[in-house]
Amino acid sequence: MNPKAIRSAQMEGETTGGLQINVTSDIGFIPIQNAVISIAYTGTPGTTLETLQTDSSGQAQEVQLMAPPLSYSLTPDSPMPYSEYNLTVEAPGYEPVLVSGVEVLPDVTAVQDIRMTPTETSREEEETIVIPDHTLYGEYPPKIPEDEIKPIDETGEIVLSRVVVPEYVVVHDGVPSDSSAPNYYVNYKEYIKNVASSEIYATWPESSIYANILAILSFTLNRVYTEWYRNQGYNFTITSSTAYDQKWIRGRNTYENIDRLVDSIFLNYLSRPGVRQPIFTSYCDGRRVTCSGLSQWGSKYLGDEGYSAIEILRYYYGSDMYINTAVSVSGVPSSFPGYNLTIGSSGDKVRQLQQQLNRIAQNYPAIPKVTVDGIYGQGTADAVRVFQKVFGLPQSGITDFPTWYEISRIYVGVSRIAEPE
């Protein structure tokens, strides 16, 4: 859709949402330049609305696409509150990818990551990813009730001595007993972004989104900390079934505002006094299904009324619930120094940052290489700013908490120093 058509639609009272598409190889974390992306409505896949091409960072220019009225995503029992689009991606040397059902909401930017398989390593002619209905719109099994604090095994074996954010979670894409369902290694932050985008609408108040993300984080870390499924003889961390866990959808799009919140708080989880393990925070939509935990629609209305995230959480889980922070993150070269790195900063943390940026720049040439001298000068700030642009972070040139850990994640991806077992 061209800018003139979008302006015309907006003048007529119709709404649009953004779509940002990023294309990389699924081997080696290499951005794919000159990939051609065709966009069509899912309902009319044969009619192309937009054709885009990726740059040296594997990014296509953000486009605005038609979306339903904002009010649809702000009240339950409304018509479908998002538009569905098909993406066909082609690039020389790679197998084509079709993503069906990308969900574009109004007034927010959807982010669709595409990973392409080199032709010589592929067994299929085309990979197809189908994104099903959002959990607040479609029909899914209700959660089977569970205790929020898990008992320690009778043998006295402690599962973990401290709360650590894992590098990966292993997601079983089906119910636990379905041995035919595949397991996927998913980066922890990317898993949380996917679940949050599948479980709530990105158009909700920020405090409501924040509260729901914290519930999702705590739910996940309880599964990790107690090794819930592994103690039952399974070889995965969590499932994608709403009856047992929370919804994860392979290959689905996320949303820019959800991504940024997750980047800022992914070390957090929910605690009660005297309880070591992250709380198993049950939640449900609060309309079709009710539960003893957080109501998703209820949290939206509390956000409308000005409740903060912790006030929303305490409304549902009790006044003794508080936000805790994990002691460390697995799979990163070094933890955040505890303060922002900016022009004038110096020392080993700056030197490490510079080394990581230079390694990332080998894959992402738009990022300028810097002198590794341990001094955060203008050149380092400029390189950080380009990195932030490429990876969807606020372009400040300052290495804050989200930027530090995103640089660490991408560095690990391009250098392959921490592969899943």
Salt bridges, closest charged atoms under 4 A:
ASP77 OD2 - ARG287 NH2 2.69
GLU103 OE1 - ARG252 NH2 3.07
GLU127 OE2 - ARG250 NH2 2.34
GLU139 OE2 - ARG288 NH1 3.59
GLU146 OE2 - LYS143 NZ 3.09
GLU146 OE1 - LYS150 NZ 2.54
GLU146 OE2 - ARG223 NH2 2.69
GLU148 OE2 - ARG272 NE 2.56
GLU190 OE2 - LYS193 NZ 3.52
GLU190 OE2 - ARG409 NE 3.70
ASP245 OD1 - ARG223 NE 2.62
GLU256 OE2 - ARG260 NH2 3.79
ASP263 OD1 - LYS189 NZ 3.06
ASP263 OD1 - LYS193 NZ 2.97
ASP285 OD2 - ARG288 NE 3.12
ASP304 OD2 - LYS300 NZ 2.60
ASP320 OD1 - ARG272 NH1 2.56
ASP348 OD1 - ARG351 NH1 3.15
ASP382 OD1 - ARG385 NH1 3.18
GLU406 OE1 - LYS189 NZ 2.84
GLU406 OE2 - ARG409 NH2 2.84
GLU419 OE2 - ARG416 NE 3.50
